[in-house]
Amino acid sequence: MNAEQITKLERSIQNMKDKKSRIYFLVQDTKGNAKASVRYIYEIAMELKKEGFNPIILHEKPDYFGVSSWLSEDYMTELPHKAIEGTNLDVSPEDLIIIPEIYGFVMDQITNLPCGKIVLCQSYDYIFETLQPGQTWPLLGFLKCLTTSENQKEYIKNVVRNVSVDVIEPKISETFKKQELPPKTIISIHTRDHRDTTNLIKTFYIKFPQYRWLTFRDLRGLSEVEFAEAMKDSFVSVWIDEVSGWGTFPLESIKMGIPVIGLTPNLVPNWMGEDNGVWINNKNMLPDVVADFIQNWLEDNINPELYLNMEKTSENLSNGEKFKSDVLEFFNGAINTRLESFESQLNKLETI
């Protein structure tokens, strides 16, 4: 029995040292709709792939739509994909599996798998969405969590005990660049709930008919390139996402030099300051705030400090190199921790 265990441990240890251990990432099928949370996972997996690791994208059903239409074909061709339904998932003790917080029912199903288990929490509001009453991540074997911001990390630590939490801030794509041409009379808008988009636009035009010549541009459902192309003509953008854990859209807007009028989320992101955007706490006041901004913009009366503070925020964003460094630090740490544990077990068996 010891000889068999020793052989298995030696194989697992060698796989980890050779970067052959599998790193599974479960993703949602967005049916071709762009989604920042899914892009974040693919970007992590691609960084690992480039560094010689063995990432694999998991999806629930065989008819997975993929991300070619809105992200890039490279992510589909260079990263292995595997469906959970209808296949036998090959999982070894040295492997890691990363499950988004929304998939509590999947965590329940894989509790007994012998691999390392990590929760990826990008939206704190979904932590208990699909968990049964009384269930927690540690009870299901998930003792490690990866999230996107320090504020969200602190929230998770206060809500879910006995879980270590690390942060990898999302990077903002180089597709979003500061525009050199003057903006047009366009207001970009992005909301989590599409009803907020509709309500804001209708309310605004009713309250301020003098601005009917201005155009609101809803950026929902566009590819990354289409998104940046559509937003670049705007003189201001509007953002409503009360349960955001990070705020990709406003940061993309800021990076392009476009001021943001936004509803302050319940969990304020670390990057959000009083002077790098127009942040309010009352959703009903948004039409009025937008109208005030328009008037100031038309009169060339926007405070220059706003643009300077936006520039500072943009400079502090996670760039590609920092993102890569954070990804490698986290996953090297997770693998090395398991490697040390396996080597300790092997040493004990060999002395028996």
Salt bridges, closest charged atoms under 4 A:
GLU4 OE2 - LYS8 NZ 3.39
ASP29 OD2 - LYS31 NZ 3.40
GLU47 OE2 - LYS171 NZ 3.67
GLU51 OE2 - LYS324 NZ 3.18
GLU85 OE1 - LYS61 NZ 3.01
ASP90 OD2 - ARG22 NH1 3.31
ASP95 OD2 - ARG22 NE 2.96
ASP166 OD2 - LYS144 NZ 3.31
GLU174 OE2 - LYS255 NZ 3.41
ASP193 OD2 - ARG195 NH2 2.69
ASP196 OD1 - LYS283 NZ 3.18
ASP218 OD2 - HIS194 NE2 3.07
GLU224 OE1 - ARG39 NH1 2.93
GLU229 OE2 - LYS232 NZ 2.83
ASP233 OD2 - LYS184 NZ 3.91
ASP233 OD2 - ARG217 NH1 3.87
ASP241 OD1 - ARG192 NE 2.62
GLU242 OE1 - LYS283 NZ 3.44
GLU252 OE2 - ARG39 NH2 2.88
ASP288 OD1 - LYS207 NZ 2.90
GLU311 OE1 - LYS178 NZ 3.20
ASP326 OD2 - LYS322 NZ 2.87
GLU343 OE2 - LYS17 NZ 3.60
